[in-house]
Amino acid sequence: MADLPAWLASFVALLLFSALLSTADTELYKAKLQKWIEEQKNVHSHQVEMFRAVISAGQNALRSAFLMNGGGAVAVLAFIGNLANNDPQRIPSLAPSLTVFVSGVLLVAVASGATYLSQWFYAHLPKWGSYTGHAFNILAIVFAIASYCAFAWGIHDAYTVFASYGRPA
């Protein structure tokens, strides 16, 4: 409850002046107070659900980035394995795209760690932890976006190499 001091002040006022109020006035005041309490519960419940939705969306974004970059790295490795038997001199041409995909996996791992640290600072250090938690939250977002960019770059590099395979070496 964000306005707990105001509620307590209202409650104390109710106790002090209850002798002066008529029964109808007291019941009206109690009804208004109960309505306010229920509204605050509703607001709090909504905030909690929105927070859960944001956390879930962030987790899904990190999983997607991990799967995309990890899948890209595995696909390039599988292709390199095939080239090792058939055309080994072309293997070095795939190293840049593999490096970019693996870097994307590292970026998403760092983003996951920054997410954990962000929540830890928010929960355990209320005085300055909010600022530090916010900084780690931004860091996690930046690393996640960088991971998506690494995936796009890795795709571009791999496509360039694959397109060159149609031409004579």
N, C-alpha and C positions, 0 to 999 in steps of 0.2 A: 504494500500500500504506500503510494508515494506521498500522500497527505496525512500520514499517521499523526504528526503533531497537531494538525488542525482537528483531526477526529478526537484526539484525546482532550483537547481544549473544549470541544463541543460537549464531550461526555462529562467533563468536570463541571461545566456550566449547567448541564442538565441536573447533576446531583445537587449543586448548590442552590439552584433556584427552583427545584421541584416543589418545594413547599409553597412557592408563590404562584405557580402555574395551576390552572384548573386541570382536571382530569382529561378533558377533551384536548387542551393544548399539549399536555404531556403525551398523549397518544398520537397526536399529529406529529409532534417532534420525533417521537420514536419511529413512526412510519417513514418520515423523511430520512432519518438517519439510517434505517434499514435499507431504504432504496439506494442511498449513496453507497453503502457497504456493498450491495449487490452489483452496482455499476462498477465499482473498483475491482471486484472479483472478475467481472466480465472483461474489463480492460486488461487485467493481469493475465487472464487465460488467453486472450487474443495475442498478447505480446509473447507469451511462452510458445504458442503454436507457430507464430511467425519466426521466432528464433529457431525452432526445430526445423522448419521448412528451409531456412537459409543454411543451416548446418548440413541438412540432407542434400541440398543442391550443390553445395561446395564439395561434399564427399563424392558425389556422382561426377562432378567435373574433374576431380583429381583422379578418380578411377578411369575415366575416359581417356585422359591424357596419358596415364600409365599404360593402358591397353593399346592405345594407338602407337605410341613410341616403342613399346616393347614388341608389339606385333610387327612393326616396321623393321626393327633390328633382327627379329627372328626370320622374317622373310628374306632380308638381305643375306643373313648367314646361310639360309637354305640355298639361296642362289649361288653364294660363294662355294658351298659344298659341291654343288653340281659343276661349277666351273673348275674346281680343283681336279676333277676327273677328265673334263672335256677341253678346257681352254684356259690353263693356269696363268698365262701371261696377262689376262684381263682382270685378274683378281684385284690388283692394286687400284683399279679404276672405281671399285665399289667402296673402298676404304672411307672416303669422305662422307658418303651417305650413311654408312654404318656408324661412323663417329657422331654424326648429327643425331641419329636416332637414340644412341646410347646416352648422349648428352641430354636429350629430352627426358629420358628416364631419370637421370640424375636430377634434373631440374624439378621434376614432379616429386621426387623423393624429398628434396629440400623444401618444397612447398608444403608437403605433408608435415614435416618437422616444424616449420614455421607456424602452421595451423595449430599444432599441439602447444607450442610455446605461447602463442597468442592466447589461447584459452586458459593456460596455466597462469599467465600474468593477470588476466582479467579476474580469475577466481581467487588467487592467493595474495595478491598485493593490491588492495583496494586504493591506496593513496596514489602512488605513481604507476601502479600496474596497468591502469586504464590506458595511459599514454604509451607505455611499452607494448601492451597487448595490441593496441591499434597499429603501432609501427610494424609488429610482426604480422598482423593481419594484412596490411598493405604489401609487405614483403612476400607473403604467401600468394597473394593475387598476382603480383608481378612475376614470380617464378612460374606460376601455373600458365599465365599468358605466354611467357617465354617458352614453356614446354610445347604449347600448341604451335608457336612459331617454329620451333625446332622440327616439329613433325612436318610442317609445310615445306621447310627448307630441305629436309631429308627426302621428301617425296620428289621435290624438284631435282635434287642431285641424282636420285635413283633414276628418274625419268630421263634425264640427260644422258646418263650412262647407257640405259636400255635402248634409247633411240639411236645411239651411236653404234650399237651392235648390228644394226641393219646395214651399216656401211662396212666396207672391207677394213680390216685392221691395219 
